[in-house]
Amino acid sequence: MMNIHANQRQAKLPAHEVVYRKLRARVLFGEMAPGEAVTIQGIAEALGAGITPVREAIRRLISESALVFQDNRRVIVPELNAGAIDELVTGRTALEPELARRATLGLDQGVIAKLETVDALLDKAIARGDVRGYLEHNYRFHDTLYAQAEAPILRSLVDGLWLRFGPSLRVVCGRSGTLNLPDRHKELIAALSRADAEAAADAVRHDIQEGMSQVRAALDG
């Protein structure tokens, strides 16, 4: 749940941007299942928004390949096939370790403390089987780290990749729960604490490979 300050920040945004962010979060955190058709009217009702800003949000997410029009009134989150998973693994392992490597250089203790706090919340979500909490805190952990890399182009590319596999990660959690999910975050935090950029990059790479292997196995099953 958003806190008061988050609500205040969001209130300052244009209505169409607020709707876009809400819909993007629903896609990213798997609230819209891959392959399940939803109506534009249904999305508007779920978000408590008008049709026009919802259409604009959908248009933006289609341009980011996160949604696909099925017809004039329905959209779907695209399902991943083996080829798409291979591309996602290739893209993520090329970009995210590099962001981690860059972020490690000059990282201050305040950021490391923030990562530790988010990771603790992630652990609690895993322990109680809170799938949405796991997905949100996992994303927040990586996004907080990557923001320190000062590489906006790479970060934007990575964010687009997360939009493509996020809904399928929700499927993994739904089938196998949260307890067996890969988690290299403590290994990563240890590398960050000793300013070991290569170890940080390796931890992220292994985290990606293990997580995407679970996505592949769940979808193949």
C-alpha positions in Angstrom: 0.0 0.0 0.0 1.3 3.4 -0.9 2.2 5.8 2.0 0.9 9.3 2.3 4.0 10.8 0.6 3.7 8.5 -2.3 0.0 9.5 -2.7 1.0 13.1 -2.6 3.7 12.7 -5.3 1.2 10.8 -7.5 -1.5 13.4 -7.0 0.8 15.9 -8.7 1.1 13.8 -11.9 -1.3 14.2 -14.8 -4.2 11.8 -14.7 -3.0 9.9 -17.8 0.4 9.3 -16.1 -1.2 8.1 -12.9 -3.3 5.6 -14.9 -0.3 4.5 -16.9 1.7 3.8 -13.8 -1.1 1.9 -12.1 -1.7 -0.3 -15.2 2.0 -0.8 -15.7 2.2 -2.1 -12.1 -0.6 -4.5 -12.7 1.3 -5.9 -15.7 4.7 -5.9 -14.0 3.5 -7.7 -10.9 1.3 -10.2 -12.7 -2.1 -8.9 -11.8 -3.0 -9.5 -15.5 -2.2 -13.1 -16.3 -0.4 -13.9 -19.6 -2.8 -14.9 -22.3 -5.9 -13.8 -20.4 -8.0 -11.3 -22.4 -9.3 -8.3 -20.5 -11.6 -5.6 -21.7 -10.7 -1.9 -21.8 -13.9 -1.2 -19.8 -12.8 -3.8 -17.2 -9.4 -2.2 -16.8 -11.0 1.2 -16.4 -13.3 -0.1 -13.7 -10.5 -1.9 -11.9 -8.4 1.3 -11.9 -11.3 3.6 -11.2 -10.3 5.6 -14.3 -11.9 7.0 -17.4 -11.7 5.2 -20.8 -9.6 7.9 -22.4 -6.6 7.7 -20.0 -6.9 3.9 -20.0 -6.6 3.8 -23.8 -3.6 6.1 -23.6 -2.0 3.9 -21.0 -2.7 0.8 -23.1 -1.2 2.4 -26.1 2.0 3.2 -24.3 2.2 -0.4 -22.9 1.6 -1.8 -26.4 4.5 0.3 -27.6 6.6 -1.3 -24.9 5.5 -4.8 -26.0 3.9 -5.4 -22.5 0.4 -5.6 -23.9 -1.1 -6.7 -27.3 -4.4 -5.7 -28.7 -6.7 -8.7 -29.3 -9.4 -6.6 -30.9 -10.9 -3.1 -30.4 -12.1 -3.8 -26.9 -9.7 -6.3 -25.4 -6.0 -6.6 -24.7 -3.8 -9.4 -23.5 -0.4 -9.8 -21.8 1.6 -11.8 -24.3 2.6 -15.3 -23.3 6.3 -16.3 -23.3 7.6 -19.1 -25.5 11.0 -20.7 -25.4 12.4 -18.3 -27.9 11.2 -15.3 -25.9 12.7 -16.7 -22.7 16.1 -17.2 -24.5 16.0 -13.6 -25.6 15.1 -12.3 -22.2 17.9 -14.3 -20.6 20.4 -13.0 -23.2 19.3 -9.4 -22.7 19.1 -9.5 -18.9 22.5 -11.2 -18.5 24.1 -8.7 -20.8 22.6 -5.6 -19.2 21.9 -6.2 -15.5 25.3 -7.4 -14.4 26.8 -4.3 -16.1 24.3 -2.0 -14.2 25.3 -3.8 -10.9 29.0 -3.4 -11.8 28.6 0.4 -12.4 26.4 0.8 -9.4 29.1 -0.7 -7.1 31.6 2.0 -7.9 31.2 4.8 -5.3 28.1 3.3 -3.7 27.5 4.8 -0.3 26.4 3.0 2.9 23.1 4.7 2.9 22.1 2.9 -0.4 23.4 -0.4 1.0 21.3 0.1 4.1 18.2 0.7 2.0 18.9 -2.4 0.0 19.2 -4.4 3.2 15.8 -3.0 4.4 14.1 -3.9 1.1 15.7 -7.4 1.2 14.4 -7.9 4.7 10.9 -7.0 3.5 11.4 -9.5 0.6 12.3 -12.2 3.1 9.2 -11.6 5.1 7.0 -11.8 1.9 8.7 -15.1 1.0 8.1 -16.5 4.5 4.4 -15.7 4.5 3.8 -16.7 0.9 2.9 -13.1 -0.1 3.4 -13.3 -3.9 2.6 -9.7 -4.7 4.9 -8.5 -1.9 7.7 -10.7 -3.2 7.3 -9.4 -6.7 7.2 -5.7 -5.6 10.1 -5.9 -3.2 12.2 -8.0 -5.6 11.6 -5.3 -8.3 12.3 -2.5 -5.9 15.6 -4.1 -4.8 16.9 -4.4 -8.3 15.6 -1.0 -9.4 17.1 0.7 -6.3 20.5 -0.8 -7.2 20.4 -0.1 -10.9 19.4 3.5 -10.2 22.9 4.0 -8.7 24.6 3.1 -12.0 23.8 6.5 -13.6 23.1 4.7 -16.9 19.6 5.8 -17.8 19.6 4.1 -21.3 20.6 0.7 -19.9 18.2 1.0 -17.0 15.3 1.8 -19.4 16.1 -1.2 -21.5 16.2 -3.4 -18.4 12.9 -2.0 -17.2 11.3 -3.0 -20.5 12.6 -6.6 -20.1 11.1 -6.8 -16.6 7.8 -5.8 -18.1 8.0 -8.8 -20.4 8.8 -11.5 -17.8 7.1 -10.1 -14.7 3.7 -11.6 -15.4 5.2 -15.1 -16.0 7.2 -14.8 -12.7 3.8 -14.5 -11.1 2.8 -17.7 -12.7 5.9 -19.4 -11.3 5.0 -18.2 -7.8 1.4 -19.4 -8.2 2.5 -22.9 -9.1 5.5 -23.4 -6.8 5.0 -20.8 -4.0 7.6 -18.4 -2.8 9.8 -20.5 -0.6 11.9 -22.1 -3.4 12.6 -18.9 -5.3 16.2 -18.0 -6.0 17.6 -15.2 -4.0 21.2 -14.0 -4.4 20.5 -10.7 -2.7 22.6 -11.3 0.4 25.5 -12.4 -1.7 25.1 -9.3 -3.8 24.9 -7.0 -0.7 28.1 -8.6 0.6 29.8 -7.8 -2.7 28.5 -4.2 -2.6 29.7 -3.8 1.0 33.3 -4.6 0.0 33.0 -2.7 -3.3 33.7 -5.8 -5.3 32.1 -4.9 -8.7 32.8 -8.2 -10.4 31.3 -10.2 -7.5 28.3 -8.0 -7.6 27.9 -8.6 -11.3 28.3 -12.3 -10.9 25.6 -12.4 -8.1 23.2 -10.6 -10.4 24.0 -12.9 -13.3 23.4 -16.0 -11.2 20.2 -14.5 -9.8 18.9 -14.0 -13.3 19.9 -17.4 -14.6 18.3 -19.2 -11.7 15.1 -17.2 -11.8 14.6 -17.5 -15.6 15.3 -21.2 -15.4 12.3 -21.5 -13.0 10.2 -19.4 -15.4 11.1 -21.8 -18.2 10.4 -24.9 -16.1 7.0 -23.5 -15.0 5.9 -22.6 -18.5 7.1 -25.9 -19.9 5.2 -27.8 -17.2 
